[in-house]
Amino acid sequence: MSQEEFANLIGMSRSYFGEVETGKRNVAAVNLEKITKGLGVSLAEFFDSEFFGER
């Protein structure tokens, strides 16, 4: 799925989603919830991923 298709699926502009994805923009909680729902995971599952492990 392309970035544009995913952004459309979750009701977000492609440019906003792209900036979030590349770290150029902070994501609002409401938009983070849209992203996780689009990915088919809960917020808890998202933050429990290996990317947020201990450093």
PQR file with spaces between the fields and no chain letter, atoms N, CA, C, O and H, PARSE charges and radii, in Angstrom:
ATOM       1  N    MET     1       0.846   -1.165    0.000 -0.4000 1.5000
ATOM       2  CA   MET     1       0.000    0.000    0.000 -0.0000 2.0000
ATOM       3  C    MET     1       0.899    1.238    0.000  0.5500 1.7000
ATOM       4  O    MET     1       1.893    1.294    0.724 -0.5500 1.4000
ATOM       5  N    SER     2       0.551    2.190   -0.790 -0.4000 1.5000
ATOM       6  CA   SER     2       1.354    3.410   -0.854 -0.0000 2.0000
ATOM       7  C    SER     2       1.036    4.317    0.333  0.5500 1.7000
ATOM       8  O    SER     2       0.019    4.162    1.009 -0.5500 1.4000
ATOM       9  H    SER     2      -0.256    2.144   -1.379  0.4000 1.0000
ATOM      10  N    GLN     3       1.924    5.251    0.557 -0.4000 1.5000
ATOM      11  CA   GLN     3       1.727    6.243    1.607 -0.0000 2.0000
ATOM      12  C    GLN     3       0.427    7.014    1.372  0.5500 1.7000
ATOM      13  O    GLN     3      -0.320    7.282    2.312 -0.5500 1.4000
ATOM      14  H    GLN     3       2.750    5.377    0.008  0.4000 1.0000
ATOM      15  N    GLU     4       0.166    7.361    0.132 -0.4000 1.5000
ATOM      16  CA   GLU     4      -1.044    8.107   -0.203 -0.0000 2.0000
ATOM      17  C    GLU     4      -2.292    7.272    0.046  0.5500 1.7000
ATOM      18  O    GLU     4      -3.279    7.779    0.579 -0.5500 1.4000
ATOM      19  H    GLU     4       0.773    7.142   -0.632  0.4000 1.0000
ATOM      20  N    GLU     5      -2.260    6.006   -0.331 -0.4000 1.5000
ATOM      21  CA   GLU     5      -3.413    5.125   -0.105 -0.0000 2.0000
ATOM      22  C    GLU     5      -3.687    4.960    1.388  0.5500 1.7000
ATOM      23  O    GLU     5      -4.840    4.999    1.818 -0.5500 1.4000
ATOM      24  H    GLU     5      -1.458    5.595   -0.764  0.4000 1.0000
ATOM      25  N    PHE     6      -2.627    4.777    2.177 -0.4000 1.5000
ATOM      26  CA   PHE     6      -2.811    4.622    3.614 -0.0000 2.0000
ATOM      27  C    PHE     6      -3.361    5.899    4.233  0.5500 1.7000
ATOM      28  O    PHE     6      -4.284    5.846    5.046 -0.5500 1.4000
ATOM      29  H    PHE     6      -1.691    4.746    1.827  0.4000 1.0000
ATOM      30  N    ALA     7      -2.806    7.040    3.856 -0.4000 1.5000
ATOM      31  CA   ALA     7      -3.284    8.318    4.386 -0.0000 2.0000
ATOM      32  C    ALA     7      -4.763    8.516    4.056  0.5500 1.7000
ATOM      33  O    ALA     7      -5.537    8.958    4.905 -0.5500 1.4000
ATOM      34  H    ALA     7      -2.057    7.083    3.196  0.4000 1.0000
ATOM      35  N    ASN     8      -5.152    8.191    2.831 -0.4000 1.5000
ATOM      36  CA   ASN     8      -6.562    8.305    2.457 -0.0000 2.0000
ATOM      37  C    ASN     8      -7.437    7.350    3.266  0.5500 1.7000
ATOM      38  O    ASN     8      -8.542    7.710    3.672 -0.5500 1.4000
ATOM      39  H    ASN     8      -4.523    7.833    2.141  0.4000 1.0000
ATOM      40  N    LEU     9      -6.948    6.143    3.498 -0.4000 1.5000
ATOM      41  CA   LEU     9      -7.682    5.140    4.266 -0.0000 2.0000
ATOM      42  C    LEU     9      -7.991    5.630    5.670  0.5500 1.7000
ATOM      43  O    LEU     9      -9.075    5.371    6.193 -0.5500 1.4000
ATOM      44  H    LEU     9      -6.050    5.851    3.168  0.4000 1.0000
ATOM      45  N    ILE    10      -7.052    6.332    6.284 -0.4000 1.5000
ATOM      46  CA   ILE    10      -7.238    6.777    7.665 -0.0000 2.0000
ATOM      47  C    ILE    10      -7.753    8.213    7.772  0.5500 1.7000
ATOM      48  O    ILE    10      -7.893    8.740    8.876 -0.5500 1.4000
ATOM      49  H    ILE    10      -6.171    6.542    5.860  0.4000 1.0000
ATOM      50  N    GLY    11      -8.032    8.841    6.643 -0.4000 1.5000
ATOM      51  CA   GLY    11      -8.603   10.190    6.657 -0.0000 2.0000
ATOM      52  C    GLY    11      -7.601   11.275    6.995  0.5500 1.7000
ATOM      53  O    GLY    11      -7.921   12.223    7.711 -0.5500 1.4000
ATOM      54  H    GLY    11      -7.918    8.412    5.746  0.4000 1.0000
ATOM      55  N    MET    12      -6.394   11.138    6.483 -0.4000 1.5000
ATOM      56  CA   MET    12      -5.333   12.091    6.767 -0.0000 2.0000
ATOM      57  C    MET    12      -4.716   12.513    5.431  0.5500 1.7000
ATOM      58  O    MET    12      -4.703   11.737    4.476 -0.5500 1.4000
ATOM      59  H    MET    12      -6.134   10.368    5.901  0.4000 1.0000
ATOM      60  N    SER    13      -4.215   13.718    5.370 -0.4000 1.5000
ATOM      61  CA   SER    13      -3.570   14.133    4.124 -0.0000 2.0000
ATOM      62  C    SER    13      -2.240   13.407    3.976  0.5500 1.7000
ATOM      63  O    SER    13      -1.576   13.104    4.968 -0.5500 1.4000
ATOM      64  H    SER    13      -4.225   14.349    6.146  0.4000 1.0000
ATOM      65  N    ARG    14      -1.861   13.135    2.752 -0.4000 1.5000
ATOM      66  CA   ARG    14      -0.616   12.434    2.478 -0.0000 2.0000
ATOM      67  C    ARG    14       0.574   13.241    2.955  0.5500 1.7000
ATOM      68  O    ARG    14       1.531   12.679    3.487 -0.5500 1.4000
ATOM      69  H    ARG    14      -2.401   13.381    1.947  0.4000 1.0000
ATOM      70  N    SER    15       0.527   14.547    2.774 -0.4000 1.5000
ATOM      71  CA   SER    15       1.659   15.381    3.168 -0.0000 2.0000
ATOM      72  C    SER    15       1.836   15.387    4.692  0.5500 1.7000
ATOM      73  O    SER    15       2.965   15.320    5.179 -0.5500 1.4000
ATOM      74  H    SER    15      -0.250   15.003    2.343  0.4000 1.0000
ATOM      75  N    TYR    16       0.737   15.466    5.445 -0.4000 1.5000
ATOM      76  CA   TYR    16       0.829   15.427    6.908 -0.0000 2.0000
ATOM      77  C    TYR    16       1.378   14.081    7.354  0.5500 1.7000
ATOM      78  O    TYR    16       2.294   14.024    8.175 -0.5500 1.4000
ATOM      79  H    TYR    16      -0.179   15.521    5.049  0.4000 1.0000
ATOM      80  N    PHE    17       0.821   12.991    6.815 -0.4000 1.5000
ATOM      81  CA   PHE    17       1.276   11.661    7.186 -0.0000 2.0000
ATOM      82  C    PHE    17       2.752   11.476    6.831  0.5500 1.7000
ATOM      83  O    PHE    17       3.507   10.901    7.615 -0.5500 1.4000
ATOM      84  H    PHE    17       0.078   13.037    6.148  0.4000 1.0000
ATOM      85  N    GLY    18       3.158   11.946    5.688 -0.4000 1.5000
ATOM      86  CA   GLY    18       4.552   11.836    5.276 -0.0000 2.0000
ATOM      87  C    GLY    18       5.491   12.558    6.224  0.5500 1.7000
ATOM      88  O    GLY    18       6.574   12.058    6.530 -0.5500 1.4000
ATOM      89  H    GLY    18       2.545   12.413    5.052  0.4000 1.0000
ATOM      90  N    GLU    19       5.086   13.726    6.691 -0.4000 1.5000
ATOM      91  CA   GLU    19       5.913   14.484    7.630 -0.0000 2.0000
ATOM      92  C    GLU    19       5.981   13.813    8.991  0.5500 1.7000
ATOM      93  O    GLU    19       7.014   13.863    9.658 -0.5500 1.4000
ATOM      94  H    GLU    19       4.207   14.132    6.443  0.4000 1.0000
ATOM      95  N    VAL    20       4.889   13.185    9.405 -0.4000 1.5000
ATOM      96  CA   VAL    20       4.896   12.414   10.653 -0.0000 2.0000
ATOM      97  C    VAL    20       5.832   11.224   10.504  0.5500 1.7000
ATOM      98  O    VAL    20       6.655   10.950   11.377 -0.5500 1.4000
ATOM      99  H    VAL    20       4.050   13.144    8.863  0.4000 1.0000
ATOM     100  N    GLU    21       5.695   10.528    9.393 -0.4000 1.5000
ATOM     101  CA   GLU    21       6.491    9.331    9.139 -0.0000 2.0000
ATOM     102  C    GLU    21       7.989    9.616    9.121  0.5500 1.7000
ATOM     103  O    GLU    21       8.784    8.789    9.567 -0.5500 1.4000
ATOM     104  H    GLU    21       5.026   10.751    8.683  0.4000 1.0000
ATOM     105  N    THR    22       8.373   10.770    8.614 -0.4000 1.5000
ATOM     106  CA   THR    22       9.790   11.110    8.519 -0.0000 2.0000
ATOM     107  C    THR    22      10.294   11.905    9.729  0.5500 1.7000
ATOM     108  O    THR    22      11.462   12.290    9.774 -0.5500 1.4000
ATOM     109  H    THR    22       7.727   11.442    8.251  0.4000 1.0000
ATOM     110  N    GLY    23       9.423   12.149   10.702 -0.4000 1.5000
ATOM     111  CA   GLY    23       9.834   12.848   11.912 -0.0000 2.0000
ATOM     112  C    GLY    23       9.916   14.355   11.780  0.5500 1.7000
ATOM     113  O    GLY    23      10.485   15.022   12.645 -0.5500 1.4000
ATOM     114  H    GLY    23       8.474   11.837   10.666  0.4000 1.0000
ATOM     115  N    LYS    24       9.361   14.900   10.718 -0.4000 1.5000
ATOM     116  CA   LYS    24       9.393   16.351   10.514 -0.0000 2.0000
ATOM     117  C    LYS    24       8.252   17.055   11.238  0.5500 1.7000
ATOM     118  O    LYS    24       8.241   18.280   11.352 -0.5500 1.4000
ATOM     119  H    LYS    24       8.899   14.359   10.015  0.4000 1.0000
ATOM     120  N    ARG    25       7.296   16.275   11.723 -0.4000 1.5000
ATOM     121  CA   ARG    25       6.137   16.851   12.400 -0.0000 2.0000
ATOM     122  C    ARG    25       5.779   15.956   13.578  0.5500 1.7000
ATOM     123  O    ARG    25       5.846   14.730   13.482 -0.5500 1.4000
ATOM     124  H    ARG    25       7.305   15.279   11.631  0.4000 1.0000
ATOM     125  N    ASN    26       5.401   16.575   14.682 -0.4000 1.5000
ATOM     126  CA   ASN    26       4.883   15.817   15.809 -0.0000 2.0000
ATOM     127  C    ASN    26       3.443   15.433   15.505  0.5500 1.7000
ATOM     128  O    ASN    26       2.709   16.191   14.871 -0.5500 1.4000
ATOM     129  H    ASN    26       5.346   17.571   14.760  0.4000 1.0000
ATOM     130  N    VAL    27       3.052   14.268   15.956 -0.4000 1.5000
ATOM     131  CA   VAL    27       1.716   13.787   15.662 -0.0000 2.0000
ATOM     132  C    VAL    27       0.805   14.027   16.865  0.5500 1.7000
ATOM     133  O    VAL    27       1.180   13.759   18.006 -0.5500 1.4000
ATOM     134  H    VAL    27       3.649   13.653   16.471  0.4000 1.0000
ATOM     135  N    ALA    28      -0.386   14.531   16.593 -0.4000 1.5000
ATOM     136  CA   ALA    28      -1.387   14.721   17.645 -0.0000 2.0000
ATOM     137  C    ALA    28      -1.939   13.357   18.045  0.5500 1.7000
ATOM     138  O    ALA    28      -1.978   12.434   17.232 -0.5500 1.4000
ATOM     139  H    ALA    28      -0.690   14.749   15.666  0.4000 1.0000
ATOM     140  N    ALA    29      -2.361   13.237   19.290 -0.4000 1.5000
ATOM     141  CA   ALA    29      -2.881   11.964   19.807 -0.0000 2.0000
ATOM     142  C    ALA    29      -4.033   11.440   18.959  0.5500 1.7000
ATOM     143  O    ALA    29      -4.113   10.239   18.705 -0.5500 1.4000
ATOM     144  H    ALA    29      -2.329   13.988   19.950  0.4000 1.0000
ATOM     145  N    VAL    30      -4.908   12.306   18.526 -0.4000 1.5000
ATOM     146  CA   VAL    30      -6.052   11.879   17.715 -0.0000 2.0000
ATOM     147  C    VAL    30      -5.580   11.281   16.396  0.5500 1.7000
ATOM     148  O    VAL    30      -6.175   10.324   15.903 -0.5500 1.4000
ATOM     149  H    VAL    30      -4.843   13.282   18.732  0.4000 1.0000
ATOM     150  N    ASN    31      -4.523   11.833   15.824 -0.4000 1.5000
ATOM     151  CA   ASN    31      -3.993   11.311   14.567 -0.0000 2.0000
ATOM     152  C    ASN    31      -3.186   10.036   14.781  0.5500 1.7000
ATOM     153  O    ASN    31      -3.160    9.162   13.915 -0.5500 1.4000
ATOM     154  H    ASN    31      -4.039   12.611   16.225  0.4000 1.0000
ATOM     155  N    LEU    32      -2.531    9.930   15.927 -0.4000 1.5000
ATOM     156  CA   LEU    32      -1.834    8.690   16.252 -0.0000 2.0000
ATOM     157  C    LEU    32      -2.831    7.544   16.364  0.5500 1.7000
ATOM     158  O    LEU    32      -2.551    6.425   15.935 -0.5500 1.4000
ATOM     159  H    LEU    32      -2.552   10.640   16.630  0.4000 1.0000
ATOM     160  N    GLU    33      -3.986    7.824   16.936 -0.4000 1.5000
ATOM     161  CA   GLU    33      -5.030    6.807   17.034 -0.0000 2.0000
ATOM     162  C    GLU    33      -5.516    6.391   15.639  0.5500 1.7000
ATOM     163  O    GLU    33      -5.763    5.208   15.402 -0.5500 1.4000
ATOM     164  H    GLU    33      -4.214    8.733   17.285  0.4000 1.0000
ATOM     165  N    LYS    34      -5.653    7.336   14.731 -0.4000 1.5000
ATOM     166  CA   LYS    34      -6.041    7.009   13.351 -0.0000 2.0000
ATOM     167  C    LYS    34      -5.013    6.087   12.703  0.5500 1.7000
ATOM     168  O    LYS    34      -5.369    5.126   12.022 -0.5500 1.4000
ATOM     169  H    LYS    34      -5.452    8.296   14.924  0.4000 1.0000
ATOM     170  N    ILE    35      -3.748    6.388   12.919 -0.4000 1.5000
ATOM     171  CA   ILE    35      -2.670    5.591   12.326 -0.0000 2.0000
ATOM     172  C    ILE    35      -2.694    4.174   12.879  0.5500 1.7000
ATOM     173  O    ILE    35      -2.612    3.208   12.121 -0.5500 1.4000
ATOM     174  H    ILE    35      -3.458    7.170   13.472  0.4000 1.0000
ATOM     175  N    THR    36      -2.807    4.046   14.201 -0.4000 1.5000
ATOM     176  CA   THR    36      -2.795    2.701   14.782 -0.0000 2.0000
ATOM     177  C    THR    36      -4.014    1.899   14.352  0.5500 1.7000
ATOM     178  O    THR    36      -3.900    0.701   14.093 -0.5500 1.4000
ATOM     179  H    THR    36      -2.873    4.830   14.817  0.4000 1.0000
ATOM     180  N    LYS    37      -5.172    2.532   14.273 -0.4000 1.5000
ATOM     181  CA   LYS    37      -6.365    1.824   13.785 -0.0000 2.0000
ATOM     182  C    LYS    37      -6.161    1.378   12.338  0.5500 1.7000
ATOM     183  O    LYS    37      -6.557    0.272   11.970 -0.5500 1.4000
ATOM     184  H    LYS    37      -5.265    3.505   14.483  0.4000 1.0000
ATOM     185  N    GLY    38      -5.550    2.223   11.523 -0.4000 1.5000
ATOM     186  CA   GLY    38      -5.267    1.873   10.138 -0.0000 2.0000
ATOM     187  C    GLY    38      -4.298    0.711   10.026  0.5500 1.7000
ATOM     188  O    GLY    38      -4.360   -0.070    9.077 -0.5500 1.4000
ATOM     189  H    GLY    38      -5.229    3.122   11.823  0.4000 1.0000
ATOM     190  N    LEU    39      -3.402    0.600   11.000 -0.4000 1.5000
ATOM     191  CA   LEU    39      -2.450   -0.506   11.021 -0.0000 2.0000
ATOM     192  C    LEU    39      -3.052   -1.769   11.639  0.5500 1.7000
ATOM     193  O    LEU    39      -2.475   -2.854   11.560 -0.5500 1.4000
ATOM     194  H    LEU    39      -3.352    1.234   11.771  0.4000 1.0000
ATOM     195  N    GLY    40      -4.227   -1.603   12.256 -0.4000 1.5000
ATOM     196  CA   GLY    40      -4.899   -2.751   12.867 -0.0000 2.0000
ATOM     197  C    GLY    40      -4.325   -3.142   14.217  0.5500 1.7000
ATOM     198  O    GLY    40      -4.388   -4.306   14.611 -0.5500 1.4000
ATOM     199  H    GLY    40      -4.695   -0.722   12.321  0.4000 1.0000
ATOM     200  N    VAL    41      -3.760   -2.163   14.932 -0.4000 1.5000
ATOM     201  CA   VAL    41      -3.223   -2.422   16.264 -0.0000 2.0000
ATOM     202  C    VAL    41      -3.759   -1.379   17.236  0.5500 1.7000
ATOM     203  O    VAL    41      -4.179   -0.294   16.833 -0.5500 1.4000
ATOM     204  H    VAL    41      -3.708   -1.217   14.612  0.4000 1.0000
ATOM     205  N    SER    42      -3.739   -1.719   18.512 -0.4000 1.5000
ATOM     206  CA   SER    42      -4.152   -0.753   19.535 -0.0000 2.0000
ATOM     207  C    SER    42      -2.981    0.172   19.850  0.5500 1.7000
ATOM     208  O    SER    42      -1.842   -0.102   19.474 -0.5500 1.4000
ATOM     209  H    SER    42      -3.399   -2.600   18.840  0.4000 1.0000
ATOM     210  N    LEU    43      -3.274    1.261   20.538 -0.4000 1.5000
ATOM     211  CA   LEU    43      -2.198    2.156   20.964 -0.0000 2.0000
ATOM     212  C    LEU    43      -1.225    1.407   21.871  0.5500 1.7000
ATOM     213  O    LEU    43      -0.013    1.601   21.774 -0.5500 1.4000
ATOM     214  H    LEU    43      -4.200    1.483   20.843  0.4000 1.0000
ATOM     215  N    ALA    44      -1.746    0.553   22.749 -0.4000 1.5000
ATOM     216  CA   ALA    44      -0.884   -0.226   23.652 -0.0000 2.0000
ATOM     217  C    ALA    44       0.044   -1.138   22.860  0.5500 1.7000
ATOM     218  O    ALA    44       1.236   -1.218   23.157 -0.5500 1.4000
ATOM     219  H    ALA    44      -2.730    0.395   22.828  0.4000 1.0000
ATOM     220  N    GLU    45      -0.487   -1.821   21.863 -0.4000 1.5000
ATOM     221  CA   GLU    45       0.344   -2.702   21.034 -0.0000 2.0000
ATOM     222  C    GLU    45       1.400   -1.904   20.282  0.5500 1.7000
ATOM     223  O    GLU    45       2.546   -2.335   20.155 -0.5500 1.4000
ATOM     224  H    GLU    45      -1.456   -1.756   21.622  0.4000 1.0000
ATOM     225  N    PHE    46       1.008   -0.749   19.792 -0.4000 1.5000
ATOM     226  CA   PHE    46       1.938    0.103   19.050 -0.0000 2.0000
ATOM     227  C    PHE    46       3.128    0.491   19.924  0.5500 1.7000
ATOM     228  O    PHE    46       4.278    0.386   19.498 -0.5500 1.4000
ATOM     229  H    PHE    46       0.077   -0.399   19.895  0.4000 1.0000
ATOM     230  N    PHE    47       2.847    0.939   21.147 -0.4000 1.5000
ATOM     231  CA   PHE    47       3.918    1.388   22.026 -0.0000 2.0000
ATOM     232  C    PHE    47       4.658    0.234   22.700  0.5500 1.7000
ATOM     233  O    PHE    47       5.705    0.438   23.314 -0.5500 1.4000
ATOM     234  H    PHE    47       1.912    1.024   21.493  0.4000 1.0000
ATOM     235  N    ASP    48       4.119   -0.961   22.585 -0.4000 1.5000
ATOM     236  CA   ASP    48       4.781   -2.136   23.139 -0.0000 2.0000
ATOM     237  C    ASP    48       5.728   -2.778   22.123  0.5500 1.7000
ATOM     238  O    ASP    48       6.304   -3.832   22.393 -0.5500 1.4000
ATOM     239  H    ASP    48       3.269   -1.126   22.086  0.4000 1.0000
ATOM     240  N    SER    49       5.889   -2.157   20.972 -0.4000 1.5000
ATOM     241  CA   SER    49       6.729   -2.716   19.919 -0.0000 2.0000
ATOM     242  C    SER    49       8.210   -2.572   20.281  0.5500 1.7000
ATOM     243  O    SER    49       8.566   -1.835   21.201 -0.5500 1.4000
ATOM     244  H    SER    49       5.421   -1.301   20.752  0.4000 1.0000
ATOM     245  N    GLU    50       9.047   -3.273   19.558 -0.4000 1.5000
ATOM     246  CA   GLU    50      10.489   -3.239   19.785 -0.0000 2.0000
ATOM     247  C    GLU    50      11.082   -1.851   19.579  0.5500 1.7000
ATOM     248  O    GLU    50      12.167   -1.569   20.088 -0.5500 1.4000
ATOM     249  H    GLU    50       8.758   -3.872   18.811  0.4000 1.0000
ATOM     250  N    PHE    51      10.401   -0.982   18.847 -0.4000 1.5000
ATOM     251  CA   PHE    51      10.917    0.352   18.576 -0.0000 2.0000
ATOM     252  C    PHE    51      10.894    1.254   19.812  0.5500 1.7000
ATOM     253  O    PHE    51      11.588    2.270   19.864 -0.5500 1.4000
ATOM     254  H    PHE    51       9.520   -1.212   18.433  0.4000 1.0000
ATOM     255  N    PHE    52      10.080    0.868   20.813 -0.4000 1.5000
ATOM     256  CA   PHE    52       9.970    1.677   22.024 -0.0000 2.0000
ATOM     257  C    PHE    52      10.553    0.948   23.222  0.5500 1.7000
ATOM     258  O    PHE    52      10.218    1.262   24.364 -0.5500 1.4000
ATOM     259  H    PHE    52       9.516    0.043   20.771  0.4000 1.0000
ATOM     260  N    GLY    53      11.427   -0.027   22.970 -0.4000 1.5000
ATOM     261  CA   GLY    53      12.071   -0.772   24.043 -0.0000 2.0000
ATOM     262  C    GLY    53      13.112    0.066   24.760  0.5500 1.7000
ATOM     263  O    GLY    53      13.356    1.222   24.411 -0.5500 1.4000
ATOM     264  H    GLY    53      11.699   -0.282   22.042  0.4000 1.0000
ATOM     265  N    GLU    54      13.713   -0.532   25.755 -0.4000 1.5000
ATOM     266  CA   GLU    54      14.747    0.163   26.509 -0.0000 2.0000
ATOM     267  C    GLU    54      15.952    0.439   25.624  0.5500 1.7000
ATOM     268  O    GLU    54      16.298   -0.364   24.758 -0.5500 1.4000
ATOM     269  H    GLU    54      13.515   -1.470   26.038  0.4000 1.0000
ATOM     270  N    ARG    55      16.574    1.562   25.848 -0.4000 1.5000
ATOM     271  CA   ARG    55      17.743    1.953   25.048 -0.0000 2.0000
ATOM     272  C    ARG    55      18.957    1.986   25.915  0.5500 1.7000
ATOM     273  O    ARG    55      20.049    2.292   25.436 -0.5500 1.4000
ATOM     274  H    ARG    55      16.293    2.215   26.552  0.4000 1.0000
